[in-house]
Amino acid sequence: LGTGPETVILTYPQYRSIELNLNSKEWNFLPQDIRNVYLNYLLTIGILGLITYIVLIVLTVKTATQKSVLIFGISVTFFALGLSNIFYNLGVFNHVFFWILIGVVVNQTANQKIVLNSIKALRVLALGSIFFSILMLVLLVVAIVAEVNFAKGLTLFNSISVVQRQRSVFIETQAQNILAIDNTFTKDDEKRALQAIHYTQSAARLNPVNQVYQRQLITVLAMYGNIKKQNNQPKEALKAYEQALDKARQLINNNPYDFLNYNLVSAIGLQAIRFNLSIDDLAQITLESAQKAAKLHPTSPIVINNLGEVYWQMKDLRNAEKTFREAVNLKADNVQSLTHLADVLVDEEEKQEALVIYKDIFKLNNEEGIKEKIRNLE
């Protein structure tokens, strides 16, 4: 039966090849669709849906070629569209074009053409067209306003000093921004975060089904909690984290198959644990969410690393070491996972192995902090 429409982004991580972690510049890229339309339909609507789609193309072309030169020309265009499906996914325009072509061919080749003789029927059709045109125009305006607000909020969020230092474009960075160890904020960051919350919240209200808006709102709320914690305002920090956590868990309830939502919950929970914020069942929620994210995206070193951080924060050094080693095996040049692995080994008194790893890290990233750790162990 397939996995359902628009579910490639949910299914792909579970079958993604580990080899993509090695040399690709887009090693953490998550595709929304498969470029080949037929493979895309095979995955999302299943073998029966794919057969139905192909039969529809074949019958339409076969029917059209038996009629006038005009319809034959349309059928050639339709056939070319079917061939292009092998190499390119259908955009919105091509989807509309596809079904219009079918309608034209069917109408022109029917034994009895459809004729509206009734004035009443014509009025109903005209009124219906006007109504739906106005409705689509209103929805378009709402979508544009929401996108503008989201863009403003995202620009403000990206101007926060911690986010600028992350320097990453991968989609998991929503969780990574929350977990940033270097939470040194400037005086302007709180104002920027508040403005970002305002604009992103407006976008999310205008388009509540857009999960990108919702996830970004959650990220900004958690970042605001980080700022409040640095400013020694634990009550405000707790409130921001509770809001972010509630919204993230609601996303999971709405879509329990998206690892990004679980990754957000685990990141928020982990940061709240670090800050000693009191939230009911926080440790259990954080660990279960991190484990679920790892199960849904088992080849992502970022997701596996986050699970290791949860174990480490909960003082489960054995599982933390095991998980960080798994993250390193997935991507050997992942400095973050290597650093965490070495840090855990130090906690376990395995200092010789930790020293070797720190020296390997220094070759990849010669930061002063790594140099200091090497000096401490030599």
KABELVEN-V550405 format. One record per helix or strand. SS is the DSSP state (helix for helix, strand for strand). FROM is the first residue (numbers start at 1). TO is the last residue. If there is no record, write none. Layout:
ss={SS:SS}
from={FROM:FROM}
to={TO:TO}
//
This chain:
ss={helix:helix:helix:helix:helix:helix:helix:helix:helix:helix:helix:helix:helix:helix:helix:helix:helix:helix:helix}
from={8:18:37:46:69:92:119:161:173:189:211:234:259:282:301:317:335:351:368}
to={15:21:44:64:84:109:158:166:178:206:230:254:274:296:313:330:347:364:377}
//
